[in-house]
Amino acid sequence: MNIEQIYTGCLAQGAYYIESEGEVAIIDPLREVKPYLERAERDNAKIKYIFETHFHADFVSGHVTLAKETGATIVYGPNANPSYKVLVAEDEQEFQLGKLSFKVLHTPGHTMESTTYLLKDEYGKDHAIFSGDTLFLGDVGRPDLAQKAATMTQEDLAGLLYDSLRTKIMPLADDVIVYPAHGAGSACGKNMMKETVDTLGNQKQMNYALRANMTKAEFVEEVTDGLLPPPQYFPLNVKMNKEGYDDIHDVIERGDTALSPNAFEAAANETGAVILDVRHQDDFAKAHIPRSIFIGLKGSFAPWVGALIADVKQPILLVAEKGKEEEAITRLSRVGFDGTIGFLEGGVEAWSATGKETDTVKSISAEVFKDTLKKEIPVFDVRKDSEFSAEHIENANLTPLDFLNNHLAEFPEKETFYIHCAGGYRSMIAASILKSRGIHNLVDIAGGFAAIKKAGIPVTDFVCPTTLK
């Protein structure tokens, strides 16, 4: 038996490669399928099954392409109704893989088709569950994302999730290993652990949603409490996962087109494309194309693109570090943004060399900011509400990056104001959005809240995030 978790930090997503006797199953693959093909080739093995735990909302799965390239069978659980050929399994149906077998456990609640796959070893002993978004480590899947009937509420789905956990998963032995689809940082849950593998026994002890004496009413209340609105791109990704999508090779070929500064400018004007700058935030601050949006590759790139650009059909023009163009196109496609139409050849340096205008973001150190704070000045914190509630600069304003467009009227029209996040990545995204809206009287605090605390700037008393509602 060979089980490999293929974890992608940017998406906080776990795909799985399971091999036995030359037969392979892939669970919840990413859009780019080459790593799975190469891994199977190294094992001299054949991919037999592609198991999907549900119609994912936060990324586009690679199941359609992988099935086309290998002839493998795509398996969904009950209630799935995609537009392409799949095997819709029955509850408790079993699939043989070499000496192993997978048992289908229909576990609705996160979505109606959500399914957990129970892996049994060659002796028929329960070994592991691949729980998708039904059970996370420290949490369970949010019940408000399903493409559900109009008569079903998130409370109805939470009730189904309670039943699924208690009838299908909690009766399993404590030594069963839990392999979830996501870890900390995913928008599919609220309180996920940073670990990506655990035993079911430990989860029964520490996961609030698996308390033995928990009533259904208590479960529904706790699971639905504090849910933020899901990112706007989520239903668009579900649609792609249900209906199919372009081959990633075609997406890369379309997007990996070098454009001279003049051609790049013409394409932006003709198509209304978003100019997306994916370099490091320090490079963006020094010089960037006016009204371009910064979302750097060296952060939670794809989720922020999804949350802030939202429309997966939006044409995109890239400004990237040389050699990083294909990586950017690939990572955009993971969340359904297939509309990259080219990149700026020679980067901002080539743009400037032709005499075209560039813009900058004023950025100061926390030490300089500390001196500035001796007088009353407006400060805007673009971190999440939970981060702000735990600790923040005294008298700062909360304007979370996720919902920045809802706060535009709060920023001063002429007076200089200061923005920060935790480390500098999100505040530069915010700065680029504000500048694209014509708001230029801002100053970024380099290094964010970490540098602010190190500089000894007064902040509110710390409140542990686990005590916050």
N, C-alpha and C positions, 0 to 999 in steps of 0.2 A: 504494500500500500504506500502510495506517495501522495501527500497532500501539500500543496503550496499555496500560501496566501500571497496574492500579488496586490500590494497596497499602494494606492496613489494618494500621496499626501495632499495635493492641491484640492482634490475632491473629497478627501477623507473617505475613500471608497475602497472596499476590498473585493477583488475578483478571486476566483479559486480554480486551481488546476489539480485534478485528481486522476491518478493513473494506476491501473492494475492490469497485469498480464497483457500489456500492449494496447489497452483500451483507455481512452481519456474522456473525462467529462469536464466541461468548463462551466462555471457558475457565474452569472452576471458579468460577462466580459465587457471591457472598455471598447470604445469605438474602433481604435486601431488594433487590428487582430494579428499583426505580424509576430508579436512576442509569443502568442499562444501557438502559432504555427511552427515557429522555430523551436519552441520548447518540446512540442510533440515529436518533431523531427529528430531532436537529440536523443529522445527515448526510443526512437524507431517505433513510434506508437501512432495510432489513428484516433482522431477525435470522433467519438461516437455520439455523444449527447451534449447539448447546450441547454442547461437548466436555467430558466429565468424565474426569480422569486416573485416578481410582479412587474407591472409597467412602471418603470422608474420615472421620476419627475425631475431629478436633479442632474441627470446625465443621460446621454444617448448610448444605449448598449450596442455592443458589436455583434449581436446575435445574428442579424440578417446577413451581414457580410460573411461572417464566419461559417454559417451554414452553406452559403453559396460557394465558398472556396473549398469546403471539406465534404459536403454531402451529409454532415451531421444533422441529427434530428433536434429541432427546437422543441423544448418541453415547457409548457406552462401548467399551472394548476387550474382547478375548476373555476369557472366564470370568466376565463380569459376569452376574448373575441377579436384577435388581431386580423388584419387584412391580408396576411400572407399565410403560407402553409406552416402549420405547427401541429404538434400532438398536444391536445388539451387533456391532461391526465385526470383520472378520477381520484378522489380521496382514498389514501392507503394503497394506491397502485404502486407496484415495485418495478424497478428497472435494474437489470443486471449489468455490471461493469467489471469484466474480468472475474475475480473471486469476490468482488464486493457487490453490494446492492444499495440502491437508494429507495427509500419509502417516502411517498408523497403525503405530507401532512397539511391539509388545507387549513390555513390559519387566517381567516379574514379579520379585518379590523383596521389595519393601516390602509389597505385597499380591499375590495371585495375578492380579487383573485389572489391575494397574498398567500404564498405557500412556503412552508419550511420543508427542506429536504433532509431526511434522517438517513445518515450513512451507517450501514451495518458492515462489520468486518467479515472475513471469510468464514467465521464460525457462526455468523448470524447475530453477534452481539452488537448492541447499539454503541456506536463509536463517537459520532459527532452530529451536530445539526448545523445546517447552513440556513440561518434564520432570516436572511434578507433584512427587511425593515420591520419585521414583526417584533423581534427581540434584539435590542442593542446591549452593550455592556454598560450597565448603570441606568438604562432607560428602555423605553419601547417606542415604536414608531408613532408619529403624530397621526391622529385619526381625521384630519381635515383636508387631506390631499386627494382623496379618491374621486375618480370620475363616477360619481354615484347617482342613483335615482333621485329625483327632486324630493321624494318623500323622506329621504334619509338625512339625518343631521350628523354632525360630528359626535354628538353624544350617543347616537345610535351605533355608529361605527366603533366608538370607544367601548360600548357594551359588548359588541361582537369580539373585540380584541381581548377583553377580559375573559370571555368564554374560551377563546382560542388558546390563550396562555394556560388556563387552568385545566383544560381537557386534553390538550395535545402536547404541551411542552413541559409543564411542571411535573406531570407524573413520571417523566423520564428519570433515569438514574443520575445521581449527583456527579458521577465521573464522566458523563457525556460532555464533550467539548463543544463550546459555542463559537461558531464562526459567523459574525454578523456582516452585513453589507456596508456598514459605515461605522466610523469612530468619531471622536471629538472633533468639532468644527463643522460637521454636517448640519444643514438646516432641516434635516428630516427628523430630528429629535431635539430634546432640550438639555439633558444632563449626562451626555455620554462620557465614558471614561476615556483616558488617553490610550489605554491598552487596547489591543485589537483581537485578542484571543483570551478565553477564560473557560472555566468549568461551569457547568450549569449549577452545581452545588454552591459555588461561591456567589453566583448571581442570585440564587434563592435567599442567600443570607444578606446581601447588601443592596440589591436592586429594589428600590421603593415599590415598583409596580408588581413585584412577585411576593409581597408579604402574605404569609399563609392565612392570616386572619382578616385580610382586607375584603370588605364588601364591594359589590359591583358599584354601588353608588359612590363609595369613597374613591374607587379606581377611576371612574368617569370624571369625577371632580378634579382629581389630581392630575390626570393625564391631559385634560383640556385646559387646565389653569395656565395662564401666562403664554399661550400660543401667539406668536407674532404672525402677521400676515405672511404667507409664503411668497418667495420671489416670483415676479411676474412671468418669468420664463418657464416655470414648472409645468403648467398645462401644455405648453408648446412642445416640451420634451416628451411628455406622455403621448401626445399625438404622433410624434415621430416614431416612438417606440411601438405604438400600436399599428401604424400605417406603413412604416418603412421609410427609407431615406436613401440619399445618394451614396454610392461607394466612396469611402474616404480617399481612395487614390484619385478619384475625379475631383474631389474637393481640394486636395492639395495641389493638383495640377492647375486648377483654375486660379488658386490664390497665390501660388509661388511664381508670380510674374513681376519681374523687375521693371520699374517705371522711372524714367528720368524725372527730375523735378518739374519740368514743364508738363510732361504727360501725367504725372501724379496730380498736379494742381488742376489740370483739365478734367481728369477723372473725378476728382472731388466735386468740382462744380457741376459736372454733367449728371452725376448719379445721386448726389446728396449723401455720399458715403460719410460715415463717421471716421475721422482720422484717429486711429488708436495707437498711442505711443506706449510700447511695452518695454522700454529700457528701464534702467534703474532710476529711482526717484531723484537722485542727485543730478543725473544727466539731464532729466527733464527740467529740473529747476534752472539749470544753467542756460539752456536754450531749447525751445520747442516751436513747432509750427503753431501759429495763433489759432485758438479755438479747438486745438486737438485735445483729446481726453487721455489722461495717463491711467493705465492699469498695468503695473509691472509684472513681468513673468516671474520674478523672484518673490512672489507673495501668493495669496489665494486668488490666483489670476482668474480661472474660469468661473468660479462662483460670483466674483465681483462683476465680471462682464455680464453674466446672466442677470444679476440683480439690478445693474445700473443701465445697461443698454436695452435689456428686456426683450426686444423684438428680434427673434432669431433670423428673420429674413432681412434685417438691416444690412445694406452693403457696408463693407469695412475696408479701409485702406490702412496698411500697417507702416509704422515707423519702428524698426527693430535694430538691435545690435547685429552687426554682420554675422551671418551664420545661424541666427536664431529665428529666421523667418518661418521655416517649416515647422519648428517646434510651436511657434505661436499659432499657426494655422491649425495644427493638429489639436492643440489644447482648446482652441475655440470650437472645433468640431465636436469635442467631447460633450459640450453642453448645447449642441445643435446650431451653433453659429457657423453656417456653411457659406456665408456670403462674402468672404474675403476675395477681393478682386485684384489685389496687387500690393507691392510694397515699394517704399522709396529707396531707389538704388543710390548708394552712397550716403544714405542717412541725412541727418540734419546738416552735416558739414557740406554735403553737395548742394543742399537747399540754399544754405547761406552763400555758397560760392557763386551762385547765379544771381545774387543780389536780392533774393526774396526775404521778406520780413520774418523775424523770429521774435519770440516772446520769452520772458523769464518769470520765475516765481521767487519773490524775495523770501529768504529763509535766514533765521537767526538762531544762535545757540541758546540753550536754556539759561546760560549764565548772563548773556546779554538781555534776555527776556526778564530775568530776575531784577535787573537794574531798571528796566522799563516799568515794571510792576509797582514801582514806588509811587506812581500816580495811577489814578483809576482809569483802566482801559477795558474795552470789551474783549472777552476771551470766549471762543467757541470750541467746544469739545465734541469731536465727531465719532467718539467711540460708541459702543452699544450702551443701552440704558443700564444693564447690569454692571458694566464696568464703571460707569459714572456714579451709580448709586453706591458702589463699594468705596470709592475714593475719587475725589476730584479737586481741582483748584477752587479755592473759595471764590464764590460769586461768578463762577463760569456758567455759560449757557450750554445746554445739551442740544446738539443738532446731529443726531446719528447719521452716519454716511448712508445707511440703507434707505433713509427717508429724507435725504438732503433737499430734494426738490420741494418737499412740503414746508421747508423752513426758509426759503429764499427771502421772504419778506422781512425776516428777523435780522438780516445782516445790514449794518449801517451803509447808507448810500455814499457817504463821502469820508466819514471818519475812519482812520486806520483801525483794523481789528486783527486779532491773532487767532490762529487755529492750530489744533494739535490732535493727535490720536495717541495710541500707545507707544509706537516706535517710529513713526514717520511715513509709513507706507500709505495708510488710509487718508491722512491729512493731505498728502500730495494728490491723491485721487480727488479729494474734495476741492482742493485749490484749482485743479484743472476744470472741474465742472463749474465752479463759481466763475472762473475767468471766461469760460465758454458762454456763460450767461451775461457777460458784460460787467461782472463784479471783480474789479482789479485792486481794490484798496485793502488787500489782505497781506498778512505776513505769516509764514509757516514757522512753527517752532521745531527745529531739527531734533530728532531723537525722541520726540513725543513725551508722554507722561513719565517714561522711565528716566529720561534726562532731566525732566522737571523735578522729580523727587530727589534725584542725585544732587541737583543744584541747591536743594534746601528751600525750595519755594513752598510757602504754606499751602497745605491741602487739608481737606476735611478728615475727621477721624475715620479710620478704616472700619468697614462693616463687612464681615465675611459674606461672600456672594451666596453661600448655601443657606443663609438665614433670610435672604431677601425673597419676597413674594413677587 
